[in-house]
Structures are given as C-alpha cells and as structure tokens.
Amino acid sequence: MIDFAFTAAQEDFRKELRRFAVTELAPRYRERAARSEFCWTAHRQLAELGVLGLGLPEKFGGTGEPDPITLGLATEALAYGDVNVAAAPVQVGLVAAQLAHQARDAVAERYVPALIRGEIVVAIAVTEPSAGSDAARLAARVRPVPGGWRLSGEKIAITHATSAAVALVYARRHGSQGHHGISCFAVDLDAEGVTRSPMPGMGALPLCWGGLAFDEVFVPAGNLVGTEGRGFAGAMHHFDFSRPALGLLCLGAAQASLDEAVSWAKQREAFGRPIAAFQGVSFPLAEHATQMEAARWLCYRALWLRAAGQPHTALAAMCKWWPPQVAKEAIETAWVTHGNLGYSAESPLQQRYRDVASYLVADGTAAIQKRIIATSLLGKVATR
C-alpha cells in the first residue's frame, strides 16, 4: 500500500517550524528582505532549532543519517514566513554534505561544525560570465604549485558571495577540456587575491548575490574536495537534492500567499457580497491550490527517491522548472486578489513575488531542466 504520510517526528518538527515561521519570521520578513545583508540573527535561530545539522554526521554536531525529506519539510515550513531565511537548509545541505563526506578531515572539521552552529555560511561557485549550467565551458583554472594550487578566474551570480567565509570553487586544471579536469576546492574568501563584488537583484537581497574574482590565489593541497578532475560529477549529485528542495521553498512562500488571498477574499466585499462569492475570484484560487498540491508531491517524491537511493535526476529537474513557476503564478494571483493593497510596497505579497522569481534562474533555468528531462527520455540525439 502506498503511504504519503510523514513520520510523527517529521510532522512535529514541521509544526514547530511553521509556528516559528509565523510568529518569528513573518513579522520582520519585509524588513529583512529590503536589505542586502545576510540575516545572521534568524540564521542562528535556525541553528538553535536544529535545522542546520539535518542529515549531517553526528561527529560534527549533525543529526546523523542523510534525511532529504525532513530537509524538504523544514525548507517548505520556514518559507511560509520568510523565503530568504528558508534558503539556509538548502544551502547548508548542498555544501556541508560535500565538505563532510568529500573534504579532507582537517577541512571538514574546520568548516562543518561552524556551519551547523550557524557561525558561517559557505558559497558554491560554479557560474561564470560565459558558463553556467554548461560546465564544460568553465574557464576558471588551477595550476599545481609546491604545497597546493594557484587559482585564477571569475565567478558571477554566486549566493553568499559577500557573506561567506569560504567557497566551494569549481575550476579546471590547465590543459583539460569539457567536463574532465574540473575539480572542487574549498577556498578561504579572505585569502590574498580574492575580490568580492555585490550583484544585487530585484529580489532575494539577503542571499548576498555577487561576484568572486581570483587572481593567482593560493589553495593548499588539502583543500581539494573530492577526487581531482571529478568535481563536476560530485556537484551534480548534490544538485539533485537542492532542486526539489528549492521547489518546496517556492511553494512554501506561495502557500502563505494563497492563504492570505483566501482570507482577504472572504472579508473584502463588492456589490454587497464577499468577493469570494464570485467565480472570477474563487476559481483561480482553486486552480492554484490544485497545481501547488501536485507540484508539492512531485518534490517530495524526488526527495523520497533520494532517501531510498534510487535515480532521481530527471525528477529533480522537473522539480526545479515547474514548482517555481507554479509558485510565482500563485503569488501573482494572490496579490491581484488583494488589488492595490497587494501591489503596495508594504505588502509581503509583492516581496514574495520578487524573491520567488529569482528561482526561475537560480540553480539552472527551466530550459536547462527540460534539457535534462528530455535527455533522460530520449537519450542524446545527434544534431548538426
């Protein structure tokens, strides 16, 4: 028999985080979202709640076994109150797992416990001016020198570029081509030769997007993460987690918006009746509720497959292109339902709309995700 129920512990944790999202995060969401500053106070509260150690080894202060479903639940619940703060379990889950399982002991011990305690954040630096999802075009390069490597290159649109203590930087060895020769390095962002530059967007300001430039930066040999020349494959495995988690993040914000629209539609009157009585108002809300429910379970199925150790790359790609689109459209309808009040700068609806819109691009556009899905369906089709 198919069981769609979460465990009692997962459900209790979700309720605890939803209460925290409503009482602690939501009241100051717009205030935090208006600043290009990382939300350290809220982030450390997540650490106290145990969110940042989910699925990470106990020896570093984590909960133990990988737990992608609970991480997804946490992300969705927190996004109900603040979609930017809710990105933390996704980012920590993405980078801390690589450090915990693939970095040398000294590097893992230096960074992973601090990540779990909420003392630092770590960036993941893949995208470049001429390369993003097409990692075969990565131009950042390393060359071996006594005791380590020298790194040169530029990364753009990097989450936590201006707030992270360290970045997982993907670069290729001189002379390598395509996906081969790309390695991952833990790079101290206070090292000599590193330059940070802010790159604020129309939303998601607290995620501190920006650029990173590396000018012959020395990287100790022990800071290689994973196997030399196999960095791209390692990164893709972890993106299969982040994509459904980001889908849930967007849907959590959309659920808050839909709930607000439903409440408003029952209160606001027009022509002597609540506007909820008009099908032009109620039917779009019903349509979005249906699409959100379908998108939500698509994401949880991908996480379930990950927890079960089964292939889920194509499903993860589905979670990245469709749920953010569903969420954006639901939020748009919610603020239109509120009329001019929804469009007001004082409304959380317009802020969520802009913050969620960032995920139409982040971690791979819809076109990239559809390519992954199509390749899974059709294989590689030769073209001229």
Secondary structure as GFF3:
##gff-version 3
##sequence-region A 1 384
A	DSSP	alpha_helix	8	20	.	.	.	ID=ss1
A	DSSP	pi_helix	21	25	.	.	.	ID=ss2
A	DSSP	three_ten_helix	26	28	.	.	.	ID=ss3
A	DSSP	alpha_helix	29	33	.	.	.	ID=ss4
A	DSSP	alpha_helix	40	48	.	.	.	ID=ss5
A	DSSP	three_ten_helix	51	53	.	.	.	ID=ss6
A	DSSP	three_ten_helix	58	60	.	.	.	ID=ss7
A	DSSP	alpha_helix	68	79	.	.	.	ID=ss8
A	DSSP	alpha_helix	87	102	.	.	.	ID=ss9
A	DSSP	alpha_helix	105	116	.	.	.	ID=ss10
A	DSSP	beta_strand	122	125	.	.	.	ID=ss11
A	DSSP	three_ten_helix	135	137	.	.	.	ID=ss12
A	DSSP	beta_strand	141	145	.	.	.	ID=ss13
A	DSSP	beta_strand	148	158	.	.	.	ID=ss14
A	DSSP	beta_strand	166	173	.	.	.	ID=ss15
A	DSSP	beta_strand	182	188	.	.	.	ID=ss16
A	DSSP	beta_strand	194	198	.	.	.	ID=ss17
A	DSSP	three_ten_helix	205	207	.	.	.	ID=ss18
A	DSSP	beta_strand	210	220	.	.	.	ID=ss19
A	DSSP	three_ten_helix	221	223	.	.	.	ID=ss20
A	DSSP	beta_strand	224	225	.	.	.	ID=ss21
A	DSSP	alpha_helix	231	267	.	.	.	ID=ss22
A	DSSP	beta_strand	269	270	.	.	.	ID=ss23
A	DSSP	beta_strand	273	274	.	.	.	ID=ss24
A	DSSP	three_ten_helix	275	277	.	.	.	ID=ss25
A	DSSP	alpha_helix	279	307	.	.	.	ID=ss26
A	DSSP	alpha_helix	313	337	.	.	.	ID=ss27
A	DSSP	alpha_helix	340	343	.	.	.	ID=ss28
A	DSSP	alpha_helix	348	357	.	.	.	ID=ss29
A	DSSP	three_ten_helix	358	360	.	.	.	ID=ss30
A	DSSP	alpha_helix	366	378	.	.	.	ID=ss31
###
